Every structure is written in C-alpha cells, then in structure tokens.
Amino acid sequence: MEPSDCPIWIDPGSAFKVVVKCDAYKANLEYGMLEFNVQNHVLWFDGTSGYNLDRFVEEMASKTIWGPSQQLLVWAVDRESGSEWKVARNDQFCNLIQARWDVRELYLSCEVVDKDGYSAFGSCAANASSGNASGVTHAHSEAVGDSCSSPQTVPDYEVDWATLTIIADADKDGDATFLADENDLYEAFGFKAADDAAETAVDEETPIPVIPPELQEEMRDAEILVDDNCDTPVSLRGLTQ
C-alpha cells in the first residue's frame, strides 16, 4: 500500500509515515523550566534509507526541545488493541517498520523524562500543583529515578504579619510603592534573635585566672630592675654595684 499524501521528494513506493504524539512535559533547560503542551507530529522517511531509532530521536529534537538532563522515551502503539510497548533500540525500531511495511504507517507515543541520577529543578512544586507527579501521563511509564530533590528545611518560626507596618514613601506622591518597616522584618524573621545570641557568646569571654600569692612572691623575687638610661650591660650590673 503506497501512501497517497507523502511528500513529493520521497518515492511513494518507499515512503513510510510515522504519526507521533508527545505528552506534555516541562523541559529542564538548566537556566529554567519551559512547559510544553501535548504535541502531534507527522514524520516521513524513505524506507530504503536505513531509518532507525537514533534518526527518529534526531528528527524529534528538531521539532521540540528537552534539556541535557532529560531523555526521550518512545513507545509503539497498536491502535487496534490499544497496547503499547517501549522501543529502546535501533533493531526494535527497524523490526517495527518491517512489521508495518504493508500499511507504511506507524504510530508512536513519546514522553520526555529525567535521566537516571538527574532531578528536574522545581519539578516537585510545579508538578504537585498541576496534579501530575512527573509530567508523564502513561500508565506504563517506567521508573527513571527520583524526580524530586530532598525537601528544604522549613524554619520553625512564624511571622505575625499583623504586627508589620507598611510605611508610605512621601517622595512617591501617592504612588503605590510601599516599604515594610525594616526593623520589624529584621525581628520577625528571627535575625535579631540570632545576632543577639552571637553577641552574648562573644561577651562571655574566658576569665583571667587568679595568680596564687606564693607564685606572685616568686615573681617579685625574680624581678630585675632595669634603668633605660644606664649604659652598663644588664649582665654586668650585679658586678659593678
């Protein structure tokens, strides 16, 4: 069966159509997260050109984007039975093409996930709010490592926002530009208590030990009187007196 809607630059006798659905995901671009909705693509290739999984991933990278800490997972879809199975090697991809050569059409489903050992920045909070734990909607998705970093330690103090004062800046002439009282913020967030504790620790210096009376007497007996105006060497003073 020759596809009737293949591009003009491909021989219809060897043209093969790949219909791709890519699930919604967040691309981790190292400098920030970029959200993508569900994407649908149609790819064509010449069946005599040795098309494989690597070339398919390259073509997908030209149509969408994912971060260096992420990877594209590919699943073959059987539209008649609704079953899906993972395609992870070039030989598996080529076997799919051969099995579907009579209809010259293959349906694939893709998802972008974190590589093993990587964690998408901000993926925990962002995905929790959307109700999707990893941006993957497939029920068959395999575990690819912990996608959430360790939770941050939350300070155990509470801020009484009712005690904070909003001070209008008279120079702004009524503009909606306000500053919070810095002293109140300084105290409310616990910085004052921390600084006071540090100052207390500095003030608590080690006391100077008391010299016993007998040791003081020995020190007085060992004193050597020195006259800065005398030219006689100290070592000879006892002989010249």
N, C-alpha and C positions, 0 to 999 in steps of 0.2 A: 504494500500500500504506500503510495507516494503522497506526502503531504502537499496540499494544494496552496497553502499560504506561506511557504518557505521563502526566504529572501532570494532575490534574483541572482546573487553571487554564489549560491550553493546549488549544485546539481540536484534537482528534485529526486533523482534516483538514489541518492546517497544522503539526502537531508534527514536530520533527526532533530526532533523537538523536545525540549526539556521545560516543563512547567514547574516553577519554583514558588513556594510560599515560605517566607521568612517571618518567624514570630517576632513580636515586639520585644525590644531589649534596650538596655542602656549601654552605650559604648563608653568604655573607660579609656579616655584619651590622655591619661596621665595628668594633664593640666585641668581636667574637669570631665564631667559626665554629659553625654549627649544622648537624648532619648529618641528612639526610632519607633514608629508605629509598625503595624503589620505591613509587610511589603510583598508584592507579587511581581514576578519576573518571568519572561519567556526567553529562553536561550535556544539558539540554533547552532548546529555544528555539522560538519561533513563527516559522515560515518567512516570514510576512508582515511581520515587524518590522524587516527590513533588517539581519540579523545579519551581522557581518564579523569579520575577524581581531582588530581592536582590542578589540571587545567580548568575544571569546573570551579574550584575554590578561587583561582586567579580571576576568573570572569566575575564571580560574585564580589570579589574585592574591588573590582572596577565599577560596580553598581551600588555598593553600600560601603560602610566603614565600620571597623571594630578596632579596639585598642591592642597594643602589643602583648598585653597580659590576658587576652581573650582568644578564643578559637571558634571556628565554625563547625558545628556538628551537622551531619547530613543523614537524613532518613528517607528511605524509599517508601512510597505509598502505593498500596494496591487499592484503587478506587472501588473495585467490585466487592472485595471482602472487608475493606476498611482497616486492614492490618498494615503495620509499619515495622520496618526493621532498619537497624543502623548500618550505614555504609562507611567503613573506616579505611579501606584500602583500595588501591587502583584496580586490582584484579576483581574485587567485588563490584566496583562500578562498571567495569567492562563486561562482566557477566550479566549485569542488569540490561545493558544496551543490547547484547546479543539475544537475551530472552524477550526483549520488546522490539526486536528489529522488524517483525511483521507489521506492527502498527506504527513504528517510527515515533513513538511518543512515550515519555517517561515523566512521572510526577514525583517531585521531591519536596520534602519539608526540611527547613533549616532552622537552627537556633544558635545564637551567639552566647557562649558561656565563658566563665573564667577558666583559665588553665589551672592544672593542679599546682597548688602551692601559692597561688595568687589570690588576692582579695580585692574586690572592686571597692574603691573608695566611696563611702557614703551609700553603699548598696543596701545596708541594713535598714536605715531610717527611711530611705526613699521607697524601697520595696514594701516595707511594712505598711506605709501609708496607702499604697496602692492595692494592698491585699495580695500581692504576688511575691512570693519569697525570693525568687531568683530571676524573674523576668522570663521564665520558661513555662510554657503552657502545656507541654506534652506530658501525658501521664506516664509515658515510657522513659522519660529522661533519666539518665544515669547520674549517680553522684560524681561530682567533679571537685570535691574538696569543700572545705568550709568557706562559704562566700561572705561570712560576717566576721569582722575582726572582734577582738575581745572588747567587752563593754567598757566604756570610760567610767572612772570613779566619779561619783556624784558627790559634791561637797555636802556635809551633813548640817550646814547652817541654812536658815530660812531668812528670806528678806521680807520685812514688813513694809510693803510698798506704800502703805497708808502714811508712814512717817516721813516719806521723802517729799521734799519741797521742790516744786517747779518754779524757777525764777525767770521772769521775762527779762529780756535784754532791752533796756531803754533805747539803745542806739539803733535797734531794728525798726523803730517807729511802728509798732503793732504787727510786724510780720510774724508769721507762725514759726518762729525759731526760738527754741527754749533750751535752757541748760539746767540740768539737775544739780542740786547742791552737792558739791564735791565732797564736803566733809561728811555728809550723811551717807553718801555712797561708800566712802572710804571705811566708815564704821560698819555699815550694813553688810558689806561683803566680807567682813572679818579681817581686813588688812590692819586695822588699828590694833585689834587684839594681838595679832601676830607680831607687830612692831613693838608693842609694849612688852610682850614676853621676851623678845630679843634684847631689849634694853635692860630688863630685870636680870637676865642672865649675865650681861656684861658688868652690871653693878655689883653682882655677887662675886667679888674678887677674893682670892685666897688670902686670909690674914697673914701678916708678917709674924713669924714665930718669936716668942719672948726668949731672950738670951739669959740663961741661968746666971745668978750672981757670981758663982765661982769662976765661970768662964769669962765674965766681964773683968774680974780681978786679974786673971791671967793675961787678958788682952792689954790691960793698963800697964802691967809689969813689962810687957814686951814692946811697949811704945819706944820709939827712937825719936828724940827731939831733933828737928831739922831746922836750921836757920837758912832761909833762902839767900841772905846777904853774906853768908860766910863762904869764903873760897876754899876752906880746908875740906878735903875729901871726907866723906862720912866715915869711911873705913879707918881714918887716922885720928878722928876727933877724940876717941877714947884714950889715945896715947898722948895727945898734946894737952889735955886738960890737967 
